[in-house]
Structures are given as structure tokens and as C-alpha cells.
Amino acid sequence: MRVVFPTHLRSYTGGRAEVESQGATLADVLLDLDRRHPGVRFRVVDEQDRIRPHIKFFVGQELASTLDVPVGASDVLIVAAFSGG
């Protein structure tokens, strides 16, 4: 499946906006991505294996609230909120 990254995470993918990955669940996809692109998983998942508050995952067109969401053949879109003042 295709995983689409926001601009600030593309340094982990060699500058690519889209990469291929595989897995049955969002957790599996993130583990696969981290093997191929070390460090990316920690930027989107915390130490308790929860999605970081400023990160949103869309599997297909559905918002994924946990890592156990099945992905099937759907694309995964990672969206990051911006903050600051």
C-alpha cells in the first residue's frame, strides 16, 4: 500500500512524499516503515504505543484512532497538526 507523509517527516523517507509499505494493521505498517526508514515510527507513536496527539492517520478515507485498525489494501495518509504562536 501507499503511505503519504507530511512535509516535516519526509527527512525520514529521503525526501519522498509517498512510500510503499505492507502490513495487516496500522501498527504493522508502522513497524514495516520503521525497518525501511528508521526513526519515523517514534515521531508518530509515543512510548506507550499510542498515536501522538498532533498526528492523525487516515486509512482510506477513515480516521484511525488506534494502531490496531486493519488497513487492507487502503492507502495510509499521515497528517500532522501545526502548533505555535
C-alpha positions in Angstrom: 0.0 0.0 0.0 1.0 3.6 -0.4 1.8 5.8 2.7 1.7 9.5 2.2 3.9 11.6 4.6 3.6 15.3 5.6 6.5 17.5 4.7 8.2 17.5 8.1 8.5 13.7 8.2 10.0 13.4 4.7 13.5 13.7 6.0 13.0 10.1 7.2 12.0 8.9 3.7 14.8 10.5 1.8 12.5 13.4 0.8 9.8 11.3 -0.7 6.2 12.2 -0.1 5.0 8.7 -0.7 6.5 5.3 0.1 5.3 1.7 -0.2 4.7 -0.4 2.9 2.9 -3.5 4.0 1.0 -4.9 7.0 -2.4 -6.1 8.2 -2.9 -3.3 10.7 -1.7 0.3 11.1 0.7 -1.0 13.8 2.2 -3.5 11.3 2.6 -0.8 8.7 4.4 1.5 11.1 6.8 -1.3 12.1 7.5 -2.0 8.4 8.1 1.7 7.8 10.5 1.9 10.7 12.5 -1.0 9.3 12.8 0.8 6.0 13.0 4.3 7.4 14.5 4.2 10.9 13.1 6.7 13.4 9.9 7.5 11.6 7.7 5.4 14.0 8.9 7.3 17.1 7.8 10.6 15.5 4.2 9.5 15.2 3.8 7.0 18.1 4.7 7.6 21.7 6.4 5.3 24.2 3.0 3.7 25.2 2.3 2.8 21.6 -0.4 5.5 21.2 -0.7 7.9 18.3 0.8 11.2 19.3 -1.8 13.9 19.9 -0.6 16.1 16.9 -0.7 13.2 14.4 -3.7 11.9 12.5 -3.8 8.8 10.4 -6.3 8.2 7.7 -6.7 4.6 6.4 -8.6 5.0 3.1 -10.8 7.9 4.0 -11.4 6.9 7.6 -9.7 8.5 10.6 -7.8 5.8 12.5 -7.9 6.4 16.3 -5.8 3.4 17.3 -2.9 1.3 15.8 -5.0 -1.9 15.6 -7.1 -0.6 12.7 -6.9 -3.0 9.7 -5.5 -1.4 6.6 -6.2 -4.0 3.9 -5.1 -2.5 0.6 -6.1 1.0 1.6 -3.6 3.9 1.3 -2.5 5.5 4.6 -2.2 9.3 4.9 -0.3 10.8 7.8 -1.4 14.3 8.8 0.4 16.5 11.4 -1.1 19.4 13.1 0.9 22.6 13.4 1.2 24.5 16.6 3.0 27.5 17.9 2.3 31.1 18.4 
